[in-house]
Amino acid sequence: MRILHVYKDYYPVVGGIENHVKHLAEAQAARGHAVTVLVNSLDRRTRVETINGVRVIFAARWLTISSTPLGLALPRQVAREMPDITHLHFPYPWGELANYFFGRARRTVMTYHSDIIRQKYTRALYAPLMWQVLNRVNRILPTSPNYASSSPVLQRVADKCTVVSLAINPTQFECADLHAAQQIRTRMSANAHSPILLFVGHLRYYKGLDYLLRAMPELPGARLLIVGTGPMEGAWRALARDLGLAERVIFAGAVSNAELPAYYAASDIFVLPASERSEAFGLVQLEAMAAGKPVVSTELGTGTSFVNVDGETGFVVPARDSHALAGAIARLMADAELCARQGAAGRARVRREFTLERMVDRVMQVYAEVLARNLIPIGS
């Protein structure tokens, strides 16, 4: 099968959607499919590379507006491809419109990662054409039932929706380097009686890290390890200092994929204190669960509370509530048996529901279903 994925960025740009596209494309290529990924380059030059069996077209980027890369090269490349399936990854309006006007695939499938939340001008300008795009795609794949039911956009196209959750390769998190993990604990001056809380993610406004920092004074003895960089780093470092947490909060910066499992292994409790619906799934929760760690997350009406099952794999608390975060974390800190039980339940849940193999099986089943139906191809 010839498969074309369309999104704005790809490896070495790292992010939740970028990682998902990479893992899905490589897994499909490993199964013998001809897979192309069409994204934007980081400069004004178009180039084609083969990365782990995947043909990647980096189309020249001319400018970026509201986090949306733009350039005429991407629509031109869409028009040249003739795949069996084009797989869009929403939201990326420029790519979706390029496929709407110029796509030549037999069928089009869209993974719906998130509503357009903060870019209100983009949302307002795109809305009329967005509905045309959504009406023309053959199948829409929300990443959780929670998001499918809570999104005002998806509610209007519910008849086209089939939930296909994101996934990870759990093995790398189950088999972390324990010596490296101990070194991390040592660098944090943590002993057996110093619980380590872990946050992993881009330091953006919707991650809610400020609420976790404000919870820390209620958790004496705990240390917080923050992995990631982003535009809020300076403000959140300053907040940690203002709260007198400089000795208990460590900003580790960017960490490579190879090193990341050791950070999970070094921790005791994983916390995702997201504050806005822009956190649509919380893939890092799967990584923590695969590592056998209990998770504390927030209720946003999105996939975060689908991944982390309250009372089973951790606790789900109200968003933007530092006291509730502190209470759930304190409960876990005080009960090692509860931590172990929820950590084991999380690991089993990942193995049961969120492996790459299972996700690819589900995606390929959707492809087969839409190709088998007598539909009008997109772009005709």
Secondary structure as GFF3:
##gff-version 3
##sequence-region A 1 380
A	DSSP	beta_strand	2	6	.	.	.	ID=ss1
A	DSSP	alpha_helix	16	30	.	.	.	ID=ss2
A	DSSP	beta_strand	34	40	.	.	.	ID=ss3
A	DSSP	beta_strand	47	51	.	.	.	ID=ss4
A	DSSP	beta_strand	54	59	.	.	.	ID=ss5
A	DSSP	beta_strand	63	65	.	.	.	ID=ss6
A	DSSP	beta_strand	68	70	.	.	.	ID=ss7
A	DSSP	alpha_helix	73	80	.	.	.	ID=ss8
A	DSSP	beta_strand	85	90	.	.	.	ID=ss9
A	DSSP	alpha_helix	93	102	.	.	.	ID=ss10
A	DSSP	beta_strand	107	112	.	.	.	ID=ss11
A	DSSP	alpha_helix	120	136	.	.	.	ID=ss12
A	DSSP	beta_strand	139	142	.	.	.	ID=ss13
A	DSSP	alpha_helix	145	150	.	.	.	ID=ss14
A	DSSP	alpha_helix	152	155	.	.	.	ID=ss15
A	DSSP	three_ten_helix	158	160	.	.	.	ID=ss16
A	DSSP	alpha_helix	171	174	.	.	.	ID=ss17
A	DSSP	alpha_helix	178	187	.	.	.	ID=ss18
A	DSSP	beta_strand	196	200	.	.	.	ID=ss19
A	DSSP	three_ten_helix	205	207	.	.	.	ID=ss20
A	DSSP	alpha_helix	209	215	.	.	.	ID=ss21
A	DSSP	three_ten_helix	216	218	.	.	.	ID=ss22
A	DSSP	beta_strand	223	227	.	.	.	ID=ss23
A	DSSP	alpha_helix	233	242	.	.	.	ID=ss24
A	DSSP	beta_strand	249	253	.	.	.	ID=ss25
A	DSSP	alpha_helix	260	266	.	.	.	ID=ss26
A	DSSP	beta_strand	269	272	.	.	.	ID=ss27
A	DSSP	alpha_helix	283	290	.	.	.	ID=ss28
A	DSSP	beta_strand	295	299	.	.	.	ID=ss29
A	DSSP	alpha_helix	304	307	.	.	.	ID=ss30
A	DSSP	beta_strand	314	318	.	.	.	ID=ss31
A	DSSP	alpha_helix	322	333	.	.	.	ID=ss32
A	DSSP	alpha_helix	336	353	.	.	.	ID=ss33
A	DSSP	alpha_helix	356	372	.	.	.	ID=ss34
###
